[in-house]
Amino acid sequence: MASLLFCGPKLAACGLVLSIWGVVMLAMLGIFFTTHSAVLIEDVPFTEEDFKGEALQNIYKLYNQVGYNCFIAAVLYVGIGFLSFCQVRLNKRKEYLVH
């Protein structure tokens, strides 16, 4: 029978911890970007064309886009965390098997 175990216990635990940290950090960044936090203006990729016409609305659209990208990355970290959690469980089960 083929095993789905492809990483060791330390790597699985490290992946789990890093994914939890990534989800928390990216979710907070997503919230702050979608509420248009002024502190994060340096991280918004605007150009000269964004200041023409409805400048404030264009900048708010860019803030929202960056916030949505943070939420998407947080969801990817949730998937990696689930995969790492499964690897931790498979490693725990492997400890109890008799060869």
C-alpha positions, 0 to 999 in steps of 0.5 A: 500500500502506498503511503501518503507520508512524504515529510518527517515529523519536524518538517510537518510541525514546522510547516504547521507553525509557519502556516498558522503564523501566515494565516494570522498575519495575512488575515490582519494585513487583508483587514487593514488593507480593505479598511484603507489604512494610511500606514500601508500606503507605501505597499499599494502599487499605484502609478501616475495614471491612478491620480487622474480623474477620481483619484481617491476612488482609484487608490481605494480600488488598489487598497481593496485589490491588495487586501483581496490578494492577502486574503487569497494568500491566507487561504493558501496558507490554510491549505498548506496548514491542513496538509501539514496537519495531516502529515503530523497525524500520519507521522504520529500514526507511524510511531505506533505501527509495528513493522 
